[in-house]
Amino acid sequence: MQYTKEFAPLGLPKEFKFGIELEANNVKTKGKNGLYTGESAKYLQSKHWHMAKASEEALVSEGGAELVSPILQDSEQDWKNISDICEHMKKYPGQKGNEVVTDSKCGLHIHFDAECLRCNPNRMRNFLRLYAEAEELLYKMCNDKNDPIRKGAINKDFKGIHIVSALWRNGMAAPTGKKIFKQIQDGTLKVSYQNFGKLKTLAGKYKLDERRYAGLNLTNIGNRKKNTIEFRMANGTLNPEVIKQNVFLYASLINTAIQITENPTIYQEQLETFYRTNVNEKQKVENFLNLIIANPEDIQIYKERWESVKDSSVFLKNDRKGFAQNRFKREQFKQIADRTPSDRIHATYLQIKDMLLKTKDKGVVIYD
């Protein structure tokens, strides 16, 4: 696998079928010369793309549009079709301006056929472990340079289309790394509804994937009609190159989980390096990308993405948003430590010690 621009195949394994959902705002969908009507509708149908209705997606009822691809493969024709559809969508601006936009209400969702992981429980387990360890980094690599993730993806958002659902969930693509780690540790991790049948609603609270509004949506695994895993965290975009880069990033993660399962000894040293937590975020990024991507030029794409947004305000207080905690040392803590003289730390320690001794002498119990 190697990243290639424009329409050249990436070299994905043949079983890596995928699909994408394109969301955009300020789109005219109805009436004469609408995206969903007339010649445009015929064009989309000829490409086998599905047009989401207002009853299916709230964005459509708010003046936006969503187009859903057929099952795609890593072929020159399918990459060209994606590019053509992006350009086609831009031709139908609505009443709020002269351009179709991908704003904070829009996301880019990419599905992969889950069977390549589901066929072997160890593959799925390794994939989820890798994902949980790298989740925060993926949220910082899933968009083009200088494009930090939209606030509504990982924060409660009471504006616009999110107002109803914001009361009971964190964002439209909330992190789940903390939950994955806990369920792996407890031995309770389940990722398929197929064994629950009609009891799936009641059983949901015991599962990782009880709701689909997560950066990694696992609710379709085992579904006979749509057996997929879905990456939901990326911002909306109509840039085919950004879309292709995301497909390559996610596919590289999935492929690494498969290769680790099949060839554990080959990856042992790299895995041990990646799972270290006594490193800063930059080192964690390098260890992650070196694990899943072979070509240095390809690695640079995602390092530059991460570098451009890593300090964005949307990523403050991530421990409250569902990201796995303490996967690397926070750079700001290191900077504080570097700026603080050791003699000042020692003096502070002596002051606290003296205060505790005086309090004890007065008969006040601070702790048991």
HUJOWO-V56601 format. One record per residue. RES is the residue in one letter. PSI is psi in radians with two decimals (none if undefined). Layout:
res = [RES,RES]
psi = [PSI,PSI]
//
This chain:
res = [M,Q,Y,T,K,E,F,A,P,L,G,L,P,K,E,F,K,F,G,I,E,L,E,A,N,N,V,K,T,K,G,K,N,G,L,Y,T,G,E,S,A,K,Y,L,Q,S,K,H,W,H,M,A,K,A,S,E,E,A,L,V,S,E,G,G,A,E,L,V,S,P,I,L,Q,D,S,E,Q,D,W,K,N,I,S,D,I,C,E,H,M,K,K,Y,P,G,Q,K,G,N,E,V,V,T,D,S,K,C,G,L,H,I,H,F,D,A,E,C,L,R,C,N,P,N,R,M,R,N,F,L,R,L,Y,A,E,A,E,E,L,L,Y,K,M,C,N,D,K,N,D,P,I,R,K,G,A,I,N,K,D,F,K,G,I,H,I,V,S,A,L,W,R,N,G,M,A,A,P,T,G,K,K,I,F,K,Q,I,Q,D,G,T,L,K,V,S,Y,Q,N,F,G,K,L,K,T,L,A,G,K,Y,K,L,D,E,R,R,Y,A,G,L,N,L,T,N,I,G,N,R,K,K,N,T,I,E,F,R,M,A,N,G,T,L,N,P,E,V,I,K,Q,N,V,F,L,Y,A,S,L,I,N,T,A,I,Q,I,T,E,N,P,T,I,Y,Q,E,Q,L,E,T,F,Y,R,T,N,V,N,E,K,Q,K,V,E,N,F,L,N,L,I,I,A,N,P,E,D,I,Q,I,Y,K,E,R,W,E,S,V,K,D,S,S,V,F,L,K,N,D,R,K,G,F,A,Q,N,R,F,K,R,E,Q,F,K,Q,I,A,D,R,T,P,S,D,R,I,H,A,T,Y,L,Q,I,K,D,M,L,L,K,T,K,D,K,G,V,V,I,Y,D]
psi = [2.33,2.43,2.36,2.47,2.84,-2.10,-0.01,2.37,2.67,-0.24,0.48,2.62,2.57,-0.53,-0.09,1.18,2.59,2.97,2.76,2.68,2.13,2.16,2.40,2.74,2.90,1.00,2.29,2.02,-0.43,3.00,-2.96,2.33,0.63,2.73,-0.64,0.07,2.96,-2.41,-0.57,-0.78,-0.72,-0.69,-0.82,-0.70,-0.59,-0.46,-0.07,0.50,2.52,2.43,2.01,2.44,2.90,-0.56,-0.31,-0.65,2.20,-0.52,-0.65,-0.72,-0.28,0.20,0.24,-2.95,2.70,2.29,2.32,2.24,2.82,-3.09,2.21,2.73,2.90,1.22,2.73,-0.71,-0.74,-0.63,-0.63,-0.71,-0.72,-0.81,-0.75,-0.72,-0.69,-0.79,-0.65,-0.71,-0.56,-0.25,-0.01,1.09,2.62,-2.58,-0.01,0.31,3.12,-0.02,2.52,2.39,2.69,1.62,-2.83,-0.20,-0.07,2.57,2.85,1.99,2.27,2.16,2.55,2.53,2.14,-0.15,-0.52,-0.35,-0.70,-0.41,-0.29,1.97,-0.56,-0.59,-0.80,-0.72,-0.78,-0.66,-0.83,-0.64,-0.77,-0.78,-0.82,-0.69,-0.60,0.05,-0.88,-0.64,-0.69,-0.66,-0.40,-0.07,-0.05,0.04,2.90,2.84,2.48,0.44,1.39,2.69,2.49,2.52,-0.73,-0.15,-0.65,0.14,2.67,2.33,2.00,0.28,2.51,-2.30,-0.21,0.01,-0.67,-0.90,-0.36,-0.35,-0.45,0.17,2.77,1.68,2.93,-0.22,1.03,2.55,2.64,0.16,-0.74,-0.73,-0.68,-0.83,-0.74,-0.75,-0.54,-0.78,-0.71,-0.21,0.48,0.15,2.15,2.41,0.33,2.39,-0.11,-0.49,-0.02,-0.42,-2.29,-0.20,0.13,-0.58,-0.76,-0.62,-0.24,-0.67,-0.28,0.03,2.79,-0.60,0.74,-0.32,2.60,-0.17,1.12,2.73,-0.63,1.86,2.06,0.14,-0.31,-0.09,2.25,-0.12,2.19,-0.47,-0.46,1.31,1.43,2.80,2.52,2.25,2.02,-0.03,-0.41,2.64,2.74,2.55,2.59,0.43,1.89,-0.47,-0.70,-0.73,-0.80,-0.68,-0.63,-0.72,-0.75,-0.73,-0.89,-0.73,-0.62,-0.67,-0.82,-0.79,-0.64,-0.70,-0.67,-0.79,-0.64,-0.69,-0.72,-0.52,1.10,-0.65,-0.59,-0.60,-0.01,-0.84,-0.75,-0.65,-0.78,-0.68,-0.77,-0.66,-0.06,2.47,-0.02,0.71,2.81,3.09,-0.67,-0.75,-0.64,-0.74,-0.83,-0.73,-0.67,-0.89,-0.62,-0.47,-0.74,-0.27,2.37,-0.64,2.16,-0.62,-0.65,-0.72,-0.68,-0.57,-0.83,-0.48,-0.72,-0.66,-0.88,-0.83,-0.64,-0.31,-0.06,-0.48,0.24,2.57,-0.45,-0.36,0.25,2.56,0.82,-0.40,-0.32,-0.06,0.03,-0.04,2.56,2.36,2.65,0.67,-0.26,2.87,2.29,2.29,-0.62,-0.57,-0.71,-0.73,-0.70,-0.78,-0.70,-0.54,-0.29,2.06,2.52,-0.58,-0.53,-0.68,-0.75,-0.71,-0.70,-0.72,-0.77,-0.65,-0.76,-0.73,-0.77,-0.70,-0.72,-0.68,-0.73,-0.68,-0.69,-0.68,-0.48,-0.02,0.27,2.22,2.05,-0.73,2.83,none]
//
